[in-house]
Amino acid sequence: MNSQPILAFIGVGNMARAIIGGLLSNGYPADKIWASEPDITGLADLAKQGLHTTSDNNAAVAAADLVVLAVKPQVLKTVAQGIAATVQTQKPLIVSIAAGILAPSIDKWLGSDIAIVRCMPNTPALVKTGASALYANHQVSPEQRLQAETVLQAIGIAIWVEQESQLDAVTAVSGSGPAYYFLVMESMIAAGKNLGLSDETATQLTLQTALGAAKMALNSDVDPAELRRRVTSPKGTTEQAILRFIEGGLPDLFDTAMKACNDRSVELAEELGKD
């Protein structure tokens, strides 16, 4: 396989479009990308950018070195079984971004002995600041791992995990994580308004503070716990807020909530992976 494999996206929803957009922005050749959807008229904008578009999944797979399965988990089995014969002939690398479907299930639906990478991206990928975790089965070669990583790096960072079960924890941390921060933002905005700020002022200050804190943490040579300590002066204003969060059980609440997310991810994998 070459360093710029021919890619095929089966399903072209928001996440697939984010990846495609990131690839094109990074200079990936448009004529090396196929996009397949049942209604090809919805792909007219991609065709204008030079992509190959089709309503025939098998045509896209037949042309590809790397196939991204970007359909909803509930229809992945049907889609996989529909392209199985072509996959067995072509033997492309399969990258699945369908949440909850285990690699052995995908392999079975595709006819077995297929190189599969499972990926758990998150919604900030839509603005190219995503955090994706990847797992490769034993059929994936080192070169294929690099190619999968390159595709996902088009929308942010891409980190490998060695055990597929770790993707459940990834779901709890980064997959569902943006919603946790949105809830914190909602709560801070509401509290700011209760303290007398206008909606616009509370919103702008909250969102910019969230952005600044994230940038500081990313660029710092110390961990977030140390950053928190550095801005929490003894007997100061910040300390009063932090004490209330701790007394209210916020750390334990996060632990409980994220365990519930992890456990639900395990349950969904069992439900969606059934024959």
Secondary structure, 3 states (H helix, E strand, C coil): CCCCCCEEEECCCHHHHHHHHHHHHCCCCHHHEEEECCCHHHHHHHHHCCCEEECCHHHHHHHCCEEEECCCHHHHHHHHHHHHHHHHHHCCEEEECCCCCCHHHHHHHCCCCCCEEEEECCHHHHHCCEEEEEEECCCCCHHHHHHHHHHHHHHEEEEECCCCCHHHHHHHHHHCHHHHHHHHHHHHHHHHHHCCCCHHHHHHHHHHHHHHHHHHHHHCCCCHHHHHHHCCCCCCHHHHHHHHHHHCCHHHHHHHHHHHHHHHHHHHHHHHCCC
